[in-house]
Amino acid sequence: MSPAARSISTQLRRAPTRYKPIARLAAGGMAEVWRAEALFEDGSAHPVAIKRVLPDLGASERERALFRAMFEDEARLGQLLRHDNVVHVHDARDVGGTLIMVMELVDGDTLKGLIEPAWERGVGMPLPSALYVAEQLCRGLAYVHDLRGSDGLPLGIVHRDVSPHNLLLGRDGGVKLTDFGLADARVNEAARSDDLIGGKLGYLAPELVLQKGTDQRIDSFAAAICLWEMLAGRRLFQGRDDGETVRNVARCEVPSLRTIRRDVPDEVDRFVQTSLSPDPDARPSSGAMADALAALVQRHGKGVSATDVALMVGLHVARRDREKQSPSVVELGLAELLASELEDFVLQQRGGEAPLDPREFELGLTGGARPKVRAPRGDFDD
């Protein structure tokens, strides 16, 4: 856990007097997430995120009871996880019959939020940044997969919903896996249905849709899909409808990245192809993937670090927020960001090393390094 996260966790061990919601960040069919503050008796406050079960789920009593039990499992599991690449759950409680979960706030956006606008301009993520983000994701997965309980036995955690939707990128450069609402684990108390697939269809492993046995390797497979999509600048398995998507997953035909981007080295292409093998036994584990990606970052990363992620996310968030204002303000803001001072700032932050220009990804300034790739029609499946 980073020093900043450790400090906040220490503060939150004191019982906050209350939580003050600030703004809603996201909402789904069963829950919503708010930016909030934890307020203490001495007047201090800490930023947090609060996940709240919606009061009216529009479901049967049995379905509401199951979701409540799964929410409690998620909170219980989240409080066990302590890793820099996993969002930490600080607290969970029932407030007037409504369940809330108090979590670490990641100030930035999801990987989905970052890459979708770039795909609309036909831009994939720069190779060093994509390798680094994928390595951090696999580090978090390796920790989760290897975690043991107080009895020394493996907890057997399978996230089951690894996707760009559930990977948070912070303006501080953090890369954090979140949303364990569908996770399997030995500590869970709610029994999952045998026919529950869960997760986003475009990120499922073939053995899951073919109803074969599944284990933690479905998470590693999904992480490899995220890497392929970051580099390719488009979806891998997403079809025109759910049926076509499931058929694409079952066939598991993965185009070579070298046919899409000339700057992807052969060894990166081979690694991705192996990680996306339809045979689970042929794939590396999440820990082996993290180690392999670390080696690839060393050879092809150009000194990439959390600072580069922070710059990339910061530029994306600035663009996103400005686009909510008038076009003239957008143009003015982007002109400021494109000023030469940005390059000076990057050099300063990276110790004088040649910078990875975050504008390349966010604004589509590829410099002719590769042909443009048009994003397929259709949005992410939710």
N, C-alpha and C positions, 0 to 999 in steps of 0.2 A: 504494500500500500504506500502511495506517495506521502511525503510529509504533510502536504496540504490536506489530503483526504484523512490522514491520521489525526490531524488537529481538529477537523470538523467532527470526526467520530468521537474524539475525546469530549468535545463540547456537548455533543448530543447524548452522552451518557447521563448528563444532568437532565432531569425531566423538564422539557419545555413547558412554559405556562400555556402556550397555545400555538397553533399553526395559522399563519395568515396567508390565504391564497392571493396571488398576484395576477396571473394570467393563465388561461387554458392553453396548453401546448399541443395537445392531440386528443382525439376522441375516437373510440371504436364502438362496436356494437354492444359491449358489455362494461366497458370502463373508460375513464378519461384520465389524462395526466395534466397536472397543474404545476406551474412555477409557483413557489411559495417561500415563506420565511418561517423558520423556527424561532420563536420569541422566548426569551428567558427573563427571570425575575430581575436580573441586574440591568435590564434594558438592552442587552446585546441581542444580535440576531444572526442567523446563518441561513444562506440560501439552500433550499432543498427542492426536490420534486415530490409531488404527492400523486399517487395513483389511487383513484376512487372508483369503487363499484357504482355503476349507475343505479339510481333508486328504482327505475322501472325498466327492467330488462326485456319486457315483452315476451317472456318465456313462461313455461309451466312451472308450477311449484317445485317439481322434481328437478327441472333443469336449473332453476335458481339455486336450489340446495347444492347441486353438483358444482356449479360455478363458484359458489361461496367456499366450498371445501377445497376446490382447486386454487382459489385465491389465497386461502390460508396456507396451503402447501407451498405456493410460490413465496409467500412472505417468510415462512419458516426456513425454506431453503436459502433464500436470499440473504438472511441474517447469518448463515454459515459461511458464505463466500467472502473471502478476503484476498483480492488480487487486483493489481493495477489495471488489468484489462477486462474486468467484470464490474458492472454497476453494483454498488453496495446498498443493501437495504438497512436503514438505520432503525426503523421502528414500524410496528403494525398495530393497529388498534381498531376497536369498534366504537364509532362516534354516533350515538343516537340511532343505532341499528344499521349504520352505513359503514362498510369496511374501508379503511384507508391504509395505504402502505407508504411510508416516508422513505424516500430514496435519495441517493447522491444525485445532485443536479449536474448534468453535463451541458455546459453552455456552448452550443454549436448547432449541429444538425445530424440527421441520420446519414449513413452512406447513400441511401436511396435519394435523399434530398440533394446530395452533392452531385451524384452522377446523372440523374435524369435530365436536368437542364443542359448538361454538357452533351449528352447523347442527342438532344434536339439539334445541336450544332455540329453533330458528326464527330465528336471528340472523345477519345478514350483517355483514361488517366495516364499521366507519365509513368513509364516503367518503374523507376525507383520508388515513387510514392505508392504505387499499387502493391509492389512487393513488400514494402514496409508495413502497410495497413494489413495485408494478409498475414504477415508474420505475427503482428500483435494480436489479431483475431485468433490465430492458432495457438498462441501462448495462453490466452484466456481459456480456450477450449481444453488444452492439455491439462491446465490446472483443475478445471471442473471435472474432466474425465478421470483424473487420478486421485481426486479427493477421497479421503477416508474419514470415517466417523470416529467418535471417541473410543469405540471398541476396537479400532484398528482395522476394521473391515471396509472394503470399498463401498462408497455410497451408490455407485452404479448410475451416475447422473448422465442422462441423455437430454440435450436441450430440445431437440425436435423442431426447432423453428429458427434455425440460423439463416439469416437473409439480410440484405441491405437495409431492410426496415428496422432490424433489431441490432444494428451496429451503430453506435453513437461516436461521432468525431467531434472533439472539443476544440475550442479556440485556444486552449492551452496545449494542443497537440495530442491529447489523450485519445485512445482508441478503446472503446469499452462495449462489451457484449451485454445486452439487457433482455428483459422479458422472458422469464422462465415459467410462464404460465402454463405451457404445454409439456414441461419437462417431466421425465420419468426419474425417480430416485427412490432409494430404499427407505428414506425417511418420510415419503409421502403417505398420507392417510386416506386420500380419496382414490378409489380404484378407477383406473382408466379403462374405458370400454375396449374390448379386443379389436373392434372395427374402427377405432379412432385413428385417422391418419394424421390430422393436424398439420400445421405448418402451411407455407405458401406453396402452391402446386408446382411453380417453376423452380423450386429449390429442393424438391424431394429426390431421394435416391431411387434408382430403378427397383431395388429389392423391396422397397416399401410399397410402391404401386403394384408390383407383381405379387404382393402379399406373401413374401418370403420372410424369413427371420431377419430382424433388424437389431442393431446395437449402436454403439457410439460412432461407428464408421459412417452413419448417415449424417452426422454433424460435420465430419471431416469432408465428406462429399459436398455438402452445401457450402462450406468455406471455399472449396476449390471452384465451385460455380461463381461465387462472388469475385474471386480473382480473375477468372476467365472474362467475366462481364466488365470488370474494371478496365481490363486491357483491350478487349474487343470493341467496347463502346456500344454494345447492344446486348439484348437478352439472349440466353443460350437456348432454353427449352420453351419459352413462352410462345403459344400458338394463338390462333384467332379466337379460340374459345377454350373452355376447360378441358373438353374432350381431346382436342388436338394437343394441348399442353401435356396431358397425362400420357398420350401416345408417344410424344417426343421424349418424355422422361424414360418410358419403358424401352424405347429403341436405343437411347443413350448414344446418339451419334454426335460426336464433338469435333467441330471443324478445327483444323490446326490454326493456331494463332499466327503462324508465319504467313498464312494465306491472307490474313487481314491486316497485319502490321509488319512492315519490314524490319522495324527496330527491335522486335522481340527475339532474343537469342535462342538458338536451338535448344540449349539446356533448359531454359525456362519453358519453352513449348513442351518438351518431353516431360518435365516435372508436372505440368498441368494435365497433360494427357494421362499420365499414370495416376494422378490423384482423382481423375474422373473416370477411372476404369469401371465398367459395369460389374466387374467381379470384385466384391468387397475385399477378398483375400489379397488382391493385387495392389490395393491402395495403401499408402502409408498412414500411420496413426496421426492424430493431431500433434503429438509431441514430435514425431519424426518430420511432419510437415513444417513445424515451426523451426526445427534445426536446419532443414534443407533451405527454407526461405531465408534464414539468417545468413547462410553461406552465399545465397544468390544476391542478397542485399550487399554483402561485402564485395562481391565481384562486379555487380552492375548498378549499385545504389548511388554512386557519385556522392557519398557522404550524407545520404538522406537521414533525417532524424525527426524527432517529434516537432522540432522547430519548423520544418518544412510542412508538416501536417497542419500546424497552427497557422502558418501563413496562408496555406491553401484554403482552410476552413474560414479564416478571417476574411479573405477576399470574397468567398462565396456568400457569407452571411451579410457582408456589407452590400453586395449586389442585390441579394434577396430583399433586404430591408429597404434599400433605395427604390426598388421596383414597386414597392407598395405606395410610393409617393408619385409626384407628377413626373412625366418624361424628362422635362427640363432639369429637374433635380437629379434624376438618374444619370443623365449625360454629364452633369457637373461632377457628381460623385465619382463616376468611373474615370473621368479625366484626371481627377485628383489622385486616384489609385494608380493610374498609369504613369504618373510623374516619375522623374528619375530618382526622387527621394526613396521610392519603394525599393529600388535596387540597392541603394546605399544601406537601407534598413536591413535588407536580407543579408548583405555581406557582413554587416555588424553582428547580426544575430548568429550567423554561422561561422564566426571566428575568421572571417576573411576568405573562406573557401568560395570557389565558384558556386553561385547559388543555383538551386532549382527554381526556375521562374514560375511562381504560382499562377501567373496570368496565362500561361500556355494552356492549362486545363480549363480554368474558369472562363476565359474569354475566347478560347478556340484559336490561339496563336500558335499553330503547330509548325510554322515555318517550312511547310512542304515536306516534313519528315516522312509522311505516309499519306496514302490516299484517304479522303474523307469517307466515313462510314455512316450511312443513314440509319437512324434508329427505326426499328420496326414499329408499325402502328399498334396502338393499344398501350394502356398504362400497366403499372405493376398490379399483380393480383393482390388483393388485401386479405 
